[in-house]
């Protein structure tokens, strides 16, 4: 089955994150890649890559673009209904997430959570508890 490819190109990372969040919430699509480049005037250009079925990608790109325009500047947004295999196999892998990136990110999150858990309560009663006795 061929999927559609959706692209939202923004200026600034916060704008791209807002676009991705809205797009992923709007429809059943996957964030498959991110491209970051320093553009004209030293601004950070970020393009997010989404895929899924054609209707879902169209909805997601529309929602992502609308949200990004509230936050910052959208350079372009485009949907390719059935991208050619050459695009999928030769171009997109340069901007896609490594397959194990999600697993590594999840492992880091669990490790951080373990370190930041509150300490066990002390067995020594507080002064308030001692006065009540």
C-alpha positions in Angstrom: 0.0 0.0 0.0 1.4 3.4 -0.9 1.1 6.2 1.6 0.9 9.9 1.2 3.7 12.2 2.2 2.9 15.4 4.0 5.5 18.2 4.4 5.2 21.3 6.6 8.1 23.7 6.3 8.5 26.3 9.0 10.8 29.0 10.3 11.8 28.1 13.9 11.8 25.0 16.0 8.8 26.0 18.2 6.7 26.6 15.1 7.6 23.1 13.8 6.8 21.4 17.1 3.5 23.1 17.2 2.7 22.1 13.7 3.7 18.5 14.4 1.7 18.3 17.6 -1.5 19.6 15.9 -1.0 17.4 12.8 -0.5 14.2 14.9 -3.6 15.0 17.0 -5.7 15.8 14.0 -5.4 12.5 12.1 -4.0 9.0 12.1 -0.5 9.9 10.7 3.1 9.2 11.7 5.9 11.7 12.1 8.6 10.0 10.0 11.3 12.6 9.6 12.5 16.1 10.4 14.9 18.3 8.3 16.7 21.2 9.9 18.6 23.7 8.0 20.0 27.2 8.6 18.3 29.3 6.1 18.5 32.9 4.8 19.5 35.3 7.5 20.6 32.5 9.8 17.0 31.5 10.7 16.4 27.8 11.5 14.2 26.2 8.9 12.5 23.0 10.0 10.5 20.7 7.8 8.4 17.9 9.3 7.6 14.8 7.3 4.3 13.0 7.9 2.9 9.9 6.3 -0.4 7.9 6.3 -3.3 7.5 4.0 -4.1 10.4 1.7 -7.1 11.7 3.5 -5.4 11.6 6.9 -2.3 13.3 5.7 -4.3 16.1 4.0 -6.2 16.7 7.3 -3.0 16.6 9.3 -1.1 19.0 7.1 -4.1 21.5 7.1 -4.3 21.3 10.9 -0.5 21.5 11.4 -0.2 24.5 9.0 -3.0 26.4 10.8 -1.5 25.9 14.2 2.0 26.8 13.0 0.7 30.0 11.5 -0.5 31.0 15.0 3.0 30.5 16.4 5.3 31.6 13.7 6.0 31.5 10.0 5.1 28.7 7.6 7.2 28.6 4.5 5.2 25.9 2.7 2.9 22.9 3.2 2.4 20.2 0.7 0.9 16.7 0.3 2.2 14.2 -2.2 -0.7 11.6 -2.5 1.4 8.6 -3.6 5.1 9.5 -3.5 7.3 7.7 -6.0 9.4 4.8 -4.7 12.6 6.7 -5.6 11.5 9.5 -3.2 10.7 7.0 -0.5 13.8 4.9 -0.9 16.5 7.3 -1.8 15.5 10.8 -0.6 13.5 10.4 2.6 15.9 8.1 4.5 18.3 11.1 4.7 15.8 12.9 6.9 14.0 10.0 8.6 14.4 8.9 12.2 16.6 5.9 12.8 14.3 2.9 13.5 15.6 2.5 17.0 15.4 6.3 17.9 12.0 5.9 19.5 13.2 3.0 21.7 16.3 5.0 22.8 14.1 8.1 23.6 11.8 5.9 25.6 14.7 4.3 27.5 16.1 7.8 28.4 12.7 8.9 29.6 12.4 5.9 31.9 16.0 6.4 33.2 15.3 10.1 34.0 12.0 9.2 35.7 13.8 6.7 38.0 16.4 9.3 39.0 13.8 12.1 39.6 11.4 10.0 41.7 10.9 11.5 45.2 12.8 9.9 48.0 11.1 7.5 50.4 9.5 9.2 53.4 11.7 9.4 56.4 11.1 7.0 59.3 11.8 9.8 61.8 8.6 11.6 62.8 8.4 15.3 62.2 8.2 17.8 65.0 4.4 18.1 64.5 4.0 14.4 64.9 6.0 14.3 68.1 3.9 17.1 69.6 0.7 15.1 69.0 2.0 12.1 70.9 
